[in-house]
């Protein structure tokens, strides 16, 4: 794989305090990428900052509840208002609504919350940061999706991820020849707060595969990358 040089570039990672987001931050720092860490409360990423700084990269923190569009706007204002532009975005943060055995009576609020966080805020972040990337003729947008299927008990979460897939499929082509690549990344079923303790894969197995769509330099866009396809491999 032809790899882009991301040393000195800036990446925004949502949901950076734990799980996949934390692993992505650690992985990007190994390539010299500076990081903007997002969480609902800046205190949640405080312990990660010195670990990343020790790797020789610059780190900033932003906070915002992604179910509240006013907070999303404030977070994006903070991202754009201080420091250089964002070159890489990992839209990783998501909510998993409760498992409903009575899958034919899922509360409407589950769908509203899933779409507010997993779809609407994700798209808003993309639309806010794409213009700067296009202006600089370089950008990587990685929207985290899921391979979940055949589980109507979790349908609010599942269809929110299907909506993300559709957003990428319909949007990526509009960025052709701009230098901005938008792709999907499925981390696999991992033992995280979202994936639960029964998941088959350790969270660390998301690397190095989760980094591939940030490092590609061959024009690939609108594609689904499965992190587990690269588990135990060198990229």
Helices and strands as residue ranges (DSSP letters): E 10-13, H 19-30, E 34-39, G 42-45, H 46-53, E 59-63, H 69-81, E 88-91, H 108-115, I 116-121, H 122-136, E 139-145, G 152-154, H 155-171, G 172-175, E 180-186, G 203-206, G 209-211, H 212-215, E 224-226, G 227-230
